[in-house]
Amino acid sequence: MFVAGEPSGDAHAAALVKALHTTAPEIDFHCFGSTGPLMRAAGVESIVNSDDLAIMGIVEVGRVLPRFLRAFRKLKNAAISRSPNAVILVDWPEFNLRLAAALRRRGLKVVYYISPQLWAWRPRRVKNIKRDVDLLLSILPFEAEWYESRGVEHVEFVGHPLAGEVHTHKTRDQFCRRHNLDPARPIVSFLPGSRHKELERILPPMLDAITRLQRIRPELQFLVAVAPSCTVAETTEIISANHIDVDSLKLIQGETREALAASDAAAIASGTATLEAALLETPMVIVYKESPINWHTLGRLITVEHFGLVNLVAGRRVVTELMQDDLDGERLTAEMLRLLNTDENKAIRERLREVAHKLGEPGASQRAAQSVWKALREWGNSEATDGTDYSE
């Protein structure tokens, strides 16, 4: 049973499903659970459709709490009735840690893939991991040591699923020809996030920066990358509401990596996309803006010095972060101009190369699948009570 709730988790879970099939091709795995489009394409039976559950923030979740409760009950009941050999929880800690507790009490084996970032906020929840999780698979280099130092015994660092997997299918020239851009002129990309609320809060200061940059550097070309979970229509609506001529920039969907690879600089909403940019060595500024209540309530729980994954992996500030009140058009403009400076641009690309190296070798999904398969065989040999030989 697989449970993922956000687009990045859906992608990583789908890759793990495929890797399981190649790790043990003689086994007829049947997978079910909470799925997004990529997991369904990988053959996972959908008990709950996760597409509408990728919501962040106290107020937002509160409004759709009944939907989450229904999903929780359906998944719990499916797990209890089907009794899978393992429940593989992928990221999504606010939901999955509760589900882990409910299922572990009923004797199910729990694997947590993409370990919760408890080192960043609410670290006391490590006791839940020790109690409810049989195998913890981490994807960031410092996580395994953090968990082990706090008494979590079954934790493995498998590397980041993106390492060695972030490729582009077009050169800069090919991308520019496709979108009627001039490869000789600088390109700046803006990635405002994958949720509608992120678009509403993060895109406006980005648009303000675009307006300022157009006046200062008229030769610049601007891209706005629309996430798969958003629509061009809703993005265009926000652009128009901020009195920006949509024709003065390019909206790109389905080619985010190509856009980043072709860009001289980028402003990116904090999240997985920042690691993709690091692997492509695209100089960036990491940005984020929450509702005031969410920021006030949740922000106080964050215990790390850096917000951005790139800086967390590096262990130091290698790219600028503009968070909450620091994110405005004026500051973002100044930062983008700095990134476009030739010497600074080159220096940041070198630092991002170091970050990419720290994410581990390619093949994380395969290593995770091997760890899961090893655990399944061990559990089957030592704890099977229904006569099934899981090691065959």
Secondary structure, DSSP 8 states (H G I E B T S, - for coil): -EE--SHHHHHHHHHHHHHHHHHSTTS----EEEE-HHHHHTT-EEEEEGGG----SHHHHHHTHHHHHHHHHHHHHHHHHH--S-EEEES-HHHHHHHHHHHHTTT--EEEES---TTTB-GGGHHHHHHH-SEEEE-STTHHHHHHTTT--SEEE---TTTTT---SS-HHHHHHHTT--TTS-EEEEE--SSHHHHHHHHHHHHHHHHHHHHH-TT-EEEEEE-TTS-HHHHHHHHHHTT--GGGSEEEES-HHHHHHH-SEEEEESSHHHHHHHHTT--EEEEE---HHHHHHHHTTB-SS--SHHHHHHTS--S-EEEGGG-SHHHHHHHHHHHHSHHHHHHHHHHHHHHHHHT--S-HHHHHHHHHHHHHHHHHHHH--SS--TT-
